Amino acid sequence: MSKRYHDTDIWHEDWFIALPKDYRDFWFYLVDDCDHAGIWRPKIAGFNKLYECNVNLTEALKLFNQDRNGDQRVLVLKNGRWFLTGFIPFQYGVVLNLQNRVHNSIYNLLLLNGVNLTSIRPQVEVIQGVKDKDKDKDKDKDISFIKDVVSYLNEKTNQNYKYTSTKTQTLIKARIEENYTLEDFKVVIDKKTVEWINDNEMVKYLRPETLFGTKFESYLNQKGVTNATGRTGANKGSDTKYPEGEVWKNE
């Protein structure tokens, strides 16, 4: 039997004060004897004998719900068990986080007994664990983004880079964190492809570690390109032409 809170304000509730004494005692027994999801298997003989009471279950339901207009304090489930509709919000609050072991156990009991969550009063929200859920969504979004970037690079350069490469993912994620868009990546790929694709010395740098590194911004903002055919673009000697950390011959 788990420990639980008791509502001390109940002594100011008209419906409770109006109950016959045996039924007031039975209410407390019901709250204490139900499981940790607020579900109780009807059994009255032991209570009546132990406490010398004369409680009738049909009458108990009538008394407990008589002022509720359909919004019941005690709901009889299809399997015959009773569900205390206000038990969960009072004991645990209005959010059930399924990453919490106890909350997950409660949720499974509700499903097992066919409890409609809308019958809980006040309403509770069931969450999967906000942080983990959001992380999963962000991870899936990042992978999709990375696949698009690498696919575009392969298409433009006729290469076969893998989006699953840890180094490639790290580089692209770093740029994502700097709020660069897919269109920004495509612009960089387009610019450097035009500049380097026909240059036997430079073509080898059409790769993720060069394009998506720390000079990404300068490549993105490069005003023009200079390729092997002599097409106009960046001024000769401009640092936007050269990948960071590479060794270059003097022009």
C-alpha positions as CSV (number, residue, x, y, z in Angstrom):
1,M,0.0,0.0,0.0
2,S,1.5,3.3,-1.0
3,K,1.5,6.5,1.1
4,R,-0.9,9.2,-0.1
5,Y,-2.2,12.6,0.8
6,H,-5.6,13.3,2.4
7,D,-7.7,16.3,1.6
8,T,-8.2,18.2,4.9
9,D,-10.6,20.6,3.1
10,I,-13.1,17.9,2.8
11,W,-14.4,18.8,6.2
12,H,-15.7,22.0,4.7
13,E,-17.4,20.2,1.8
14,D,-21.2,20.2,2.1
15,W,-21.6,16.9,0.2
16,F,-19.2,15.2,2.6
17,I,-20.7,16.7,5.8
18,A,-24.2,15.6,4.7
19,L,-23.1,11.9,4.4
20,P,-24.2,9.5,7.1
21,K,-21.3,8.6,9.4
22,D,-20.9,5.1,8.0
23,Y,-20.5,6.5,4.5
24,R,-18.0,9.2,5.6
25,D,-15.9,6.5,7.1
26,F,-16.3,4.4,4.0
27,W,-15.1,7.4,1.8
28,F,-11.8,7.5,3.7
29,Y,-11.5,3.7,3.4
30,L,-12.1,4.0,-0.3
31,V,-9.4,6.6,-0.7
32,D,-6.9,4.5,1.3
33,D,-7.8,1.1,-0.2
34,C,-7.8,2.0,-3.9
35,D,-4.6,1.4,-5.9
36,H,-2.1,4.2,-6.7
37,A,-4.2,5.1,-9.9
38,G,-7.4,5.6,-7.8
39,I,-9.0,2.3,-8.9
40,W,-10.8,0.1,-6.4
41,R,-12.1,-3.4,-6.6
42,P,-15.5,-3.4,-4.9
43,K,-15.6,-5.4,-1.6
44,I,-17.7,-4.3,1.3
45,A,-18.2,-7.2,3.7
46,G,-14.8,-6.8,5.3
47,F,-15.2,-3.1,5.9
48,N,-18.7,-3.5,7.4
49,K,-17.6,-6.2,9.7
50,L,-14.3,-4.6,10.7
51,Y,-15.8,-1.2,11.4
52,E,-19.3,-2.3,12.4
53,C,-20.9,-0.3,9.6
54,N,-23.8,-1.0,7.3
55,V,-22.7,0.4,4.0
56,N,-24.4,-0.5,0.8
57,L,-22.4,0.0,-2.4
58,T,-25.3,1.1,-4.5
59,E,-26.3,3.7,-1.9
60,A,-22.6,4.8,-1.6
61,L,-22.4,5.6,-5.3
62,K,-25.6,7.6,-5.1
63,L,-24.5,9.6,-2.1
64,F,-21.0,10.3,-3.4
65,N,-22.3,11.4,-6.8
66,Q,-25.6,13.0,-5.9
67,D,-24.6,16.6,-6.6
68,R,-22.3,16.1,-9.6
69,N,-24.7,16.3,-12.6
70,G,-22.8,13.6,-14.5
71,D,-19.3,14.7,-13.4
72,Q,-18.9,11.9,-11.0
73,R,-16.6,11.6,-8.0
74,V,-16.7,7.8,-8.3
75,L,-17.1,6.2,-11.8
76,V,-18.0,2.6,-12.3
77,L,-15.8,1.1,-15.0
78,K,-16.8,-1.5,-17.6
79,N,-14.9,-4.1,-15.6
80,G,-16.9,-3.3,-12.5
81,R,-14.2,-1.5,-10.6
82,W,-14.5,1.9,-9.2
83,F,-12.4,4.9,-10.3
84,L,-12.0,8.0,-8.1
85,T,-12.0,10.7,-10.8
86,G,-10.2,13.3,-8.6
87,F,-7.6,11.0,-7.1
88,I,-4.8,11.4,-9.6
89,P,-4.7,15.2,-9.9
90,F,-4.9,15.5,-6.1
91,Q,-2.1,13.0,-5.4
92,Y,0.2,13.7,-8.4
93,G,-0.8,17.0,-10.1
94,V,-2.3,17.6,-13.5
95,V,0.7,16.3,-15.5
96,L,1.6,12.6,-15.9
97,N,5.2,12.4,-17.2
98,L,5.6,8.9,-18.7
99,Q,9.4,9.2,-18.1
100,N,8.6,9.0,-14.4
101,R,8.3,5.4,-13.2
102,V,5.3,5.9,-10.9
103,H,3.5,8.1,-13.5
104,N,4.1,5.4,-16.2
105,S,2.7,2.7,-13.9
106,I,-0.4,4.8,-13.2
107,Y,-0.9,5.4,-16.9
108,N,-0.6,1.7,-17.6
109,L,-3.2,0.9,-14.9
110,L,-5.6,3.4,-16.5
111,L,-5.2,1.8,-19.9
112,L,-5.6,-1.7,-18.4
113,N,-8.8,-0.8,-16.7
114,G,-10.2,1.1,-19.7
115,V,-10.3,4.5,-18.0
116,N,-11.1,7.4,-20.3
117,L,-8.7,10.1,-19.4
118,T,-11.3,12.8,-20.0
119,S,-13.2,11.5,-17.0
120,I,-10.4,12.7,-14.7
121,R,-11.2,15.9,-12.9
122,P,-9.5,18.2,-13.2
123,Q,-8.0,17.2,-16.5
124,V,-4.5,15.8,-16.6
125,E,-2.0,16.0,-19.4
126,V,0.0,13.0,-20.4
127,I,3.5,13.7,-21.7
128,Q,6.3,11.5,-23.0
129,G,9.0,13.6,-21.3
130,V,9.2,17.0,-22.9
131,K,13.0,17.3,-23.0
132,D,13.6,13.9,-24.4
133,K,10.8,14.2,-26.9
134,D,12.1,17.5,-28.1
135,K,15.6,16.2,-28.4
136,D,14.4,13.3,-30.5
137,K,12.5,15.7,-32.8
138,D,15.5,18.0,-33.1
139,K,17.8,15.0,-33.8
140,D,15.5,13.7,-36.6
141,K,15.3,17.2,-38.1
142,D,19.1,17.6,-38.0
143,I,19.7,14.2,-39.7
144,S,17.2,15.2,-42.5
145,F,19.0,18.5,-43.0
146,I,22.4,16.8,-43.1
147,K,21.2,14.3,-45.7
148,D,19.9,17.1,-47.9
149,V,23.2,19.0,-47.7
150,V,25.4,16.0,-48.4
151,S,23.0,14.8,-51.2
152,Y,23.2,18.3,-52.8
153,L,27.0,18.3,-52.6
154,N,27.3,14.8,-54.1
155,E,24.9,15.9,-56.9
156,K,27.0,19.0,-57.8
157,T,30.4,17.4,-57.5
158,N,29.7,13.8,-58.6
159,Q,31.1,12.5,-55.3
160,N,29.8,10.0,-52.8
161,Y,30.2,11.5,-49.4
162,K,28.2,9.8,-46.6
163,Y,25.8,11.8,-44.5
164,T,26.5,9.3,-41.7
165,S,30.1,10.4,-41.3
166,T,30.6,11.7,-37.8
167,K,33.0,14.5,-38.9
168,T,30.6,15.6,-41.6
169,Q,27.6,15.7,-39.1
170,T,29.7,17.6,-36.6
171,L,30.6,20.3,-39.1
172,I,27.1,20.7,-40.5
173,K,25.5,20.7,-37.0
174,A,28.0,23.5,-36.0
175,R,26.7,25.6,-38.8
176,I,23.1,24.7,-38.0
177,E,23.7,26.1,-34.5
178,E,24.9,29.3,-36.1
179,N,21.4,29.5,-37.8
180,Y,22.6,28.9,-41.3
181,T,19.9,27.5,-43.6
182,L,19.8,24.8,-46.2
183,E,19.8,27.5,-48.9
184,D,23.0,28.9,-47.4
185,F,24.7,25.5,-47.7
186,K,23.5,25.3,-51.3
187,V,24.9,28.7,-52.1
188,V,28.3,27.8,-50.7
189,I,28.3,24.5,-52.6
190,D,27.3,26.3,-55.8
191,K,29.9,29.0,-55.5
192,K,32.8,26.8,-54.7
193,T,31.8,24.2,-57.3
194,V,31.9,26.8,-60.0
195,E,35.2,28.1,-58.7
196,W,37.0,24.8,-58.2
197,I,35.3,22.0,-60.2
198,N,37.6,22.5,-63.3
199,D,40.7,23.4,-61.3
200,N,42.9,20.3,-60.9
201,E,44.6,21.8,-57.9
202,M,41.4,23.0,-56.1
203,V,38.8,20.3,-57.0
204,K,40.0,18.1,-54.1
205,Y,38.8,20.7,-51.7
206,L,35.2,20.3,-52.7
207,R,34.6,18.3,-49.6
208,P,32.6,18.7,-46.3
209,E,35.6,19.4,-44.1
210,T,36.6,22.3,-46.3
211,L,33.3,23.8,-47.4
212,F,31.5,23.5,-44.0
213,G,34.3,24.5,-41.7
214,T,35.0,27.8,-40.0
215,K,35.3,29.7,-43.3
216,F,31.7,28.9,-44.2
217,E,30.6,32.5,-43.7
218,S,33.3,33.9,-45.9
219,Y,32.4,31.4,-48.7
220,L,28.7,32.3,-48.3
221,N,29.4,36.0,-48.6
222,Q,31.9,35.7,-51.4
223,K,30.9,38.2,-54.1
224,G,32.3,36.2,-57.0
225,V,34.4,33.2,-58.0
226,T,37.5,32.5,-60.1
227,N,37.7,29.2,-61.7
228,A,40.1,27.4,-64.0
229,T,38.3,28.8,-67.1
230,G,39.1,32.3,-66.0
231,R,35.5,33.2,-65.2
232,T,35.4,36.4,-63.1
233,G,34.8,36.6,-59.4
234,A,36.7,37.2,-56.3
235,N,39.9,39.2,-56.6
236,K,43.0,37.2,-57.2
237,G,44.6,36.5,-53.8
238,S,41.3,37.0,-51.9
239,D,41.2,34.8,-48.8
240,T,37.7,33.6,-49.7
241,K,39.3,31.5,-52.4
242,Y,41.4,29.5,-50.1
243,P,40.2,26.8,-47.6
244,E,41.4,27.6,-44.0
245,G,44.4,25.5,-42.9
246,E,45.4,24.4,-46.4
247,V,48.8,25.0,-48.0
248,W,48.7,27.0,-51.2
249,K,51.2,27.8,-53.8
250,N,51.8,31.5,-54.5
251,E,49.9,32.9,-57.5
